[in-house]
């Protein structure tokens, strides 16, 4: 006994077995995604729906009123994958080898085995620009974990946002189905989607069958997160404001601290880039038994340790300003100028060493992968 | 790579030409086109044909009208426009030219 789902296809109601419904939905979603940039998108989709409806009609009779999963799959197989001249061919069957290689830049065996992995931003199910989503797909972990890592990075070191923005700018978004497949390293075919649908891969989506409910949920979630963040900041500020004795001249430390912070940040960014680009730490060669990713983590922690106290001190100064009237506006202005100068300097450095940075970002996925491999090896040994 | 695969790109390119050819004979709907092609090397599927037909219609090569079918909802029947006929004529000429070239080259 199977559950039956009623759908509207080409203006007629159809009853499908649940598995068939999943397969059909996946097929139509894939079709819509592939035709996203096609000017005839709506027309082609309604043509496709009508053609599928016609196939369903052929398998039903007076007594048989439900389309079985098997019959849906047969109908979709007859339809074949949606193929247009612009988005690259992806035939099922014998003709796929030549075209498959073309779409994956000549990597051998790409059409049959698991496809090559690339780091992309994935927009589907993304909270912001899809960076975390893409990293999660790339490393094969839950996106929530990656998001959590970014949040922790932001809360403790304040670098998460910077890293996120850079990645959002640098990593391309997976647009075509081939790119989407490469983002998680699985081959893209209609069959693959049907297989995934069968395995319950898309079950999580069932909770959000309608787009508006999903959007509402997302909005609600973001609002709550913002409220939490505001509350947290307020607690933090009032905590420091209450406990620390404030001297009137304190605000003059503000620009000094900002300068130190800026220098630390610039040094840190340079070290990180040089680490990924050349494998050396600003000219110092790493000991042979220290992998690059370990060095990166050490660097991150070192940065946190140096910058943390500076930041706390800065915060205290900032709250000291509220108490001491006058004379502090100059300090704030100076502080702001220094901070802007640091950002400008960072951008200038980035422009000057663009090839190095580009190289660093390109080797980053490889390094991340090595890190994940060695961590899982270590875990298995335990 | 067999001959079959080598020519897949060419087959793909020629599909538009063959669809023009099929539609030029009579008003047809998609299942007719698929049926006529299925017996040939150019056998294809709806997933390929619908995007192709939509593009050709956008380019003004063909047009369609809705017709009642004996069982089920109305269907789209496609026919050539004058521009489509013109293009078919040109393509046929070019095709015979290519054929001639293929036969002529390499013979002494």
Interface residues (C-beta under 8 A of the other chain):
Chain A: X10 X11 X12 X31 X35 X38 X39 X40 X43 X44 X47 X48 X50 X51 X53 X54 X57 X78 X79 X80 X81 X82 X83 X84 X85 X89 X91 X94 X95 X97 X98 X99
Chain B: X1 X4 X5 X6 X8 X9 X12 X30 X31 X44 X45 X46 X47 X48 X50 X51 X52 X53 X54 X55 X57 X58 X71 X72 X73 X76
